[in-house]
Amino acid sequence: MVLRVDGLEVRYGKLHALRGASLSVAPGETVGVIGETGSGKSTLARAVLGLVPASAGQIVVDGTDVTGLNTRQWRAFRRRGVVQYVFQDPLRSLDPDLTIASSLTEPLRIQGVSFAEAASRARELLKRVSLGPELLDRLPGELSGGQRQRVAVARALIVEPRLVLLDEPVSALDSSNRVRVLELLKQLRDAGTSLLFISHDLGSVAGVADRVAVLYRGEIVEQGPVRDVISRPTHPYTKLLVGSAPTLRSAAADRAARASLRALLTSEGAVS
Amino acid sequence: MVLRVLRLPTGKIAFAILLVIAALALFGPLLAFQDPLEGGAGILAGPSGAHPLGTDYLGRDVLSRLLAGSRISVLGAAQVTLVAMVVGVIPGILSVYLGSVFEWLTLRLADTLIALPFLVFAVAVTALLGNGIPQAMFTVGIMVSPLFYRVTRAATLAVARSPYVEAAIVSGATIGWVVRKHVWVKVLPPIAVALAHTAGVGFVVVSSLTFLGIGVQPPAPTWGGVLAADLGYLSFRPWAPLLPTALIMATVWACNLLADAIRDVSGEGGKALITAKGVRA
């Protein structure tokens, strides 16, 4: 397993963001994590990256138990380039004062690779995300949103990570750029990189992921192969999710059905 | 960095002015052709061959006083700025990264310095360290440092939790790397503005402290001191404050220009700006 999350709990003060989430990603597998705003999707990714501390549970990344690492150990682990992260907002995930070349090469430079070598790798990666080398000298502000997000993906790939966490990688993009980035992710998956694809949109995950996990109020309520989850959702929230995505079924669930599912969820929420 | 600043017109102008000011500070006291301390017969006289800028209320030659005072004035302002920067900027950046204890301590220290009455503090430091120009300038620098601390901290905070800094951290960057690569360029513009402001404050404060007998002792000349003396006799020589003011203004303005130029060429953004689009004003 490239990633194994076991009974992960994360608290922000009184807020219980994750309550015992368990999840695993096999080598070369793409797992989608679906959930609404505030369900704990990003917290899950940030905990795996060590950006927020876990209050209970275990996270094992590529054989390393990262749950108990101290700052120094985290830094050493991160420099191995096993995990990388692609952020939701391509506008803010690249430093506006750094050229694309500097941003792209940064992960390698942190590892101590020479600039010349890192720059030639950067050129290769730009090609891989179908961008021209002329972008290297530009600033993020001179690129479109789609170009920026592809640069962000390229930056994550430059260290050849075994696992890439994608936090809503296409949510801020228009539909044509969304298709492009999703295509890019498919290529990545086919090349054998494990992906953890976080989104609120079942539609964009369904095309790329092998399995999906549905996160609801900090708990993973349903997990399985994409086809099973879409065709036979068991949890009311998943039903609602599948029902509200008109492209996934010939007919969307009608208003009455959605309302009853919502009511069911609210009563469940009151119990838990 | 210096070469890049010099490629900007603003950088050239700033350098030229500061060069003149530095020359004044170096050679001014030697150029004073009359004793800046010795009074003559005619007091508050207008410009003449013997006194190109007239004389002050004790009959001393104003031009000689300005020339003789330039070294103390410039060095004083520079010292104030330097102290304020070192004492303010470094803790300002570190307060974001070194954990909550350091953050709390420096914040409260800054609050204390802001709340402390300036004169009481100046007198206390003078009593402790002895009366002298370096001590006085050190005091002023400390008193101005909360400005640098606050400005730097605010700019650093804005950058510290941005996704691109997190991206660097996820790749294993150290605090030093993050500060060098990402934070420094963003805190430089506000620091530059505060710096130019402080240099101006420095000139004025030197003269107000002189009034209290702290730091520069009268009758030793300074630009601020000459200005203060001129202001008392406006009805006799209404044009007199113009020259000391012009000197102080030119210095502060040049500091401002230089600060802008440094900001423009800082970081990759500045480099790309210059190489991609030619020189920009």
Interface residues (C-beta under 8 A of the other chain):
Chain A: L49 L51 R75 A76 F77 R78 R79 R80 G81 V83 Q84 Y85 F87 D89 R92 S93 L94 D95 P96 D97 L98 T99 S102 S103 E106 P107 I110 Q111 D137 R138 L139 A152 R155 V159
Chain B: S162 P163 Y164 E166 A167 A168 I169 V170 S171 G172 A173 T174 W177 K181 H182 V185 K186 S266 G267 E268 G269 G270 K271 A272 T275 A276
